[in-house]
């Protein structure tokens, strides 16, 4: 039975300036969503199919195409917003859970934007990064609580403390876990090359490791998620580090589901499941039903890889974040990635995406404080992720206590993504979130890897400048250094939680 | 001549114990006998090759996790999740085993003579020639074959009634075969009962025979017995839950 709603107001309107248009047809060729079609000599438009991916605009040689969002107004109402009304229409029609692509669209204040960075003036001089080194090299993994040395008969001193494996990053920016399957192989190859070029690392996500990425395996952090897709001993041995995915910021507390349509022949090979079958990742790891089971899994992975690799765990930022982090730190992992509530996703239930979890700024600050209180801070490194948008976010996250960050959406944007949020359709016109060969071919890994590497380089330069301006010559001196932050228009309770003073103080 | 070594596990922490076992495998030992095992975890983890590891005693958690090839024979019981995410090879447990036996197993065989705990065979999956097999001689507990995506899970119920309820919740591949009838009320959403056909019987007969041979049982009556076959009601149990924004 159909609804009585008829058609909903257009989300986007595409128009063509017919005076400018030369009927070259590039819009028809470029749009995978079917907005444009030929009708004899004329190009017709179906705006209803538009996702605002901008592919047509960027490839129109005459700038003849224009896009307008929400061309039709609803009666304005501060409570019954467009989003609320359209969700009700959708659910009244279908009776189902609404899934949405990319991260939260909830219009909530962003704490990063209310944190101001410090700089030196007359009482202490700034450091000039052109003249003096500003060290960004970062080691992720356990640090010994003390060092012991032995003296040899000839007087030389040798370290006798046994060190555990660490990852060495040239910059505290890593590329976060987005699976092959959700993303195309070209997108994965581009990011892997960028990670290698810039001396950092990239996460595989829960999709196994495609043979095309083996040349970059020493730059890959291989993920074990609850579905265990693509996980075998070969996969574990290839990775530079291994990450246990326990949660995701965009959808804390629930699992994931790659629909069978996206499980192509190649994706099926790396995930090790039959082509076209659904890949269901359960909400929990079913071998972790309690806090005592987590150390068992961590140690199991360590034993399987002869304790040669750092083991990471990724959790979503939720209410009892500090306790979760302390518990994970005691499980024996070497680093904990915390994913804030604005973290990205290929698809998540809208209600989770916009309503569950806490901001990454708070989660990192409380995790760092709790670990220090419990004397565990040296046992784990902290990785902040979920909506790291610019270099300022990186430096603020580190000042709040992170060792490094994962970027996800930012790396996709560097490859051309317009944040249209239609990743789930599998028709990404930029060749990023799709498996359709003709669309994947649009993303040239050489070009895209250069763009991602450029982004990392640019942010690294900006971080260097910001640190120099603050008179900080090493990332270690910035980590957890909340004195270099001030809260602007943040309430007293939040300032206390963040352990940051107000501007002026 | 087959090369054999014996390792005494008495009072040895699992890390040095597993290092000794790994070294023996690397040295080309065919049969590794580990005596006095008392709950040491992770035995056989991530091991390759085709050695046989005889565990005399009680194996700790995650026995043979990620294992790819060897055979592990446990004289006693095994704790949590033997055969976890196992790739290939074989695990034979003469006693009983804990929860999440054969969790996410993608190939090889796990045979348990006694009972298993909750969530047995959870999320087992198959791909091309890799088809995992879990056989339980005794009973299994609730949530048997949950999220199962492939392979064969066989419960023989040799020691009395099957205790599992909520069988096959979210099952979307593979098959669960249980000796005797299974009350419809014990099936979870997403699972359905089918009678065992002659073809099915021919397919499981070699598995039963191998199991019987490993534990010195008479295979014939087990091959001929009545079985209930439980399979997914749909290959996509969650497809109807969602709509797009």
Interface residues (C-beta under 8 A of the other chain):
Chain A: X87 X90 X91 X93 X94 X96 X97 X98 X99 X100 X101 X227 X228 X231 X232 X233 X234 X236 X257 X259 X260 X268 X272 X273 X274 X277 X278 X280 X282 X286 X287 X289 X293 X296 X297 X299 X300 X303 X304 X305 X306 X307 X349 X350 X421 X424
Chain B: X14 X15 X18 X19 X22 X41 X42 X45 X46 X48 X61 X62 X65 X66 X67 X68 X80 X81 X84 X85 X87 X99 X100 X103 X104 X106 X119 X122 X123 X125 X126 X127 X128 X130 X146 X147 X149 X150 X170 X172 X173 X235 X236 X237 X238 X239 X240 X241 X242 X243 X244 X245
